[in-house]
Amino acid sequence: MPVTRDQILIELERLTLPDGGNLVSRDMIRALTIEGDSVRFVIEAPDPDIARKMDAIRGAAEDLVAALPDVSRVSAILTAHGPSQKAPTPSSAPSDQPPSLKIGGHPKPQTAPLKPAGIKHIVAIGSGKGGVGKSTVSSNLAVALARQGRRVGLLDADIYGPSQPRMMGATKRAASADGKVIEPLHLHGVTMMSIGLMMDEGKAVVWRGPMLMGALQQMIGQVNWGELDVLLVDLPPGTGDVQLTLCQRADVSGAIIVSTPQDVALLDARKAIDMFQTLKTPILGLIENMSTFVCPHCGTESHPFGHGGVAAEADKMGVPLLGALPLDLDTRLAGDGGTPIAAGEGAQAQAYAQLAQRMIATGLF
Ligand SMILES: Nc1ncnc2c1ncn2[C@@H]1O[C@H](COP(=O)(O)OP(=O)(O)OP(=O)(O)O)[C@@H](O)[C@H]1O
């Protein structure tokens, strides 16, 4: 059985720091990630000088965790936040630094929840595997909820492959009038922010865990979201630092998992579900994407990715199946063209409207 987060933290609590407390009680452990028998985490010191003196503690922490049953690889990285670090400026920021928009200061470690007071609920939209349509579902669901009168925000937290600017038809970058608050875009009735609006297009993002956390922190806490009934967060695929940071810091009300019906996607979807459950984030439901395909020429229905696998999984887990969406050329074209299909009329817009209704029926907002 894989090691659990709690087992690791209990072990790390044994490591007393020279100036009192331990790594856990002093809130220094960040981005704890367990993948099979591999464990990774970041030790965040209050400032670089302290970090430099902590290498022995980092080694001891690795040894303690490595001694746990079912752990064969451990990697602990030391990092620091503090006065001796300088915030990057946008003009000179290389691609391995978090964006700052001149908002001043390196992202600070936070203990208070990240969720701004004006946002009633944060709902994470995740998937185990990439390319299953999580971003397509997020943008269309956001638009469908907005069409039903909800105040909706959409945060594209897919740091490595932001697609919402294209799918939502963004034509300008995010701006900040006062150098502190980032102004989001307002598109198809939805308030939208994406890391893609802060980066040069085509520039690779090469960030370590703490940088990702800083960027996420900025995109939630420093964006002028206004009053929202719900902020949908389009997560990167998988179970990494962004998911962990969001669920641990942002007071997430629930998660929706998008999957295609075939076994390989479901296998990864189960891992995502397991992660949300470990982080005590309620699963609001599953969505089966690319569920069926109706040939536009002969009208025959087929199931290129299998059929019903997500429904069976939802049933097994006792969580609702929020919807099954077909593989549909117009959905793809609409996304590529910057106007989600849910913004128009027709069968697919109707399908997303029903999905939004079912989500509202969960009673969350
Ligand atoms: N139901 C659908 N019918 C047709 N095309 C779809 C459908 N859902 C998604 N697509 C297309 O599949 C591609 C991948 O979708 P999308 O980017 O939404 O997936 P993702 O899970 O967010 O991927 P990533 O992991 O890369 O972020 C896109 O070109 C999108 O237009």
The ligand as a Tripos MOL2 file, in Angstrom:
@<TRIPOS>MOLECULE
LIG
   31    33     1     0     0
SMALL
NO_CHARGES

@<TRIPOS>ATOM
      1 N1        -16.3900   16.7340  -26.8420 N.pl3     1 LIG1
      2 C1        -15.4460   17.0800  -27.7030 C.ar      1 LIG1
      3 N2        -15.6600   16.9530  -29.0410 N.ar      1 LIG1
      4 C2        -14.6880   17.2940  -29.9300 C.ar      1 LIG1
      5 N3        -13.4990   17.7680  -29.6090 N.ar      1 LIG1
      6 C3        -13.2380   17.9120  -28.2830 C.ar      1 LIG1
      7 C4        -14.1910   17.5870  -27.2790 C.ar      1 LIG1
      8 N4        -13.6470   17.8500  -26.0760 N.ar      1 LIG1
      9 C5        -12.4070   18.3200  -26.3180 C.ar      1 LIG1
     10 N5        -12.1580   18.3540  -27.6360 N.ar      1 LIG1
     11 C6        -10.9250   18.7790  -28.3200 C.3       1 LIG1
     12 O1         -9.8760   17.9550  -27.8450 O.3       1 LIG1
     13 C7         -8.6870   18.7200  -27.6760 C.3       1 LIG1
     14 C8         -8.2300   18.6010  -26.2220 C.3       1 LIG1
     15 O2         -9.2130   19.2050  -25.4140 O.3       1 LIG1
     16 P1         -8.8540   20.0740  -24.1370 P.3       1 LIG1
     17 O3         -7.7150   21.0060  -24.4190 O.co2     1 LIG1
     18 O4        -10.1170   20.6480  -23.6350 O.co2     1 LIG1
     19 O5         -8.3590   18.9060  -23.1860 O.3       1 LIG1
     20 P2         -7.5870   19.0010  -21.7890 P.3       1 LIG1
     21 O6         -7.9520   17.7760  -21.0350 O.co2     1 LIG1
     22 O7         -7.8250   20.3000  -21.1360 O.co2     1 LIG1
     23 O8         -6.1180   18.9240  -22.3310 O.3       1 LIG1
     24 P3         -4.7620   19.3340  -21.5720 P.3       1 LIG1
     25 O9         -4.4890   18.2140  -20.6780 O.co2     1 LIG1
     26 O10        -3.8070   19.4490  -22.7010 O.co2     1 LIG1
     27 O11        -5.0130   20.6110  -20.8710 O.co2     1 LIG1
     28 C9         -9.0300   20.1410  -28.0930 C.3       1 LIG1
     29 O12        -8.6550   20.3200  -29.4350 O.3       1 LIG1
     30 C10       -10.5500   20.2060  -27.9730 C.3       1 LIG1
     31 O13       -11.1250   21.1140  -28.8860 O.3       1 LIG1
@<TRIPOS>BOND
     1     1     2 1
     2     2     3 ar
     3     2     7 ar
     4     3     4 ar
     5     4     5 ar
     6     5     6 ar
     7     6     7 ar
     8     6    10 ar
     9     7     8 ar
    10     8     9 ar
    11     9    10 ar
    12    10    11 1
    13    11    12 1
    14    11    30 1
    15    12    13 1
    16    13    14 1
    17    13    28 1
    18    14    15 1
    19    15    16 1
    20    16    17 2
    21    16    18 1
    22    16    19 1
    23    19    20 1
    24    20    21 2
    25    20    22 1
    26    20    23 1
    27    23    24 1
    28    24    25 2
    29    24    26 1
    30    24    27 1
    31    28    29 1
    32    28    30 1
    33    30    31 1
@<TRIPOS>SUBSTRUCTURE
     1 LIG1         1 GROUP 0 **** ****
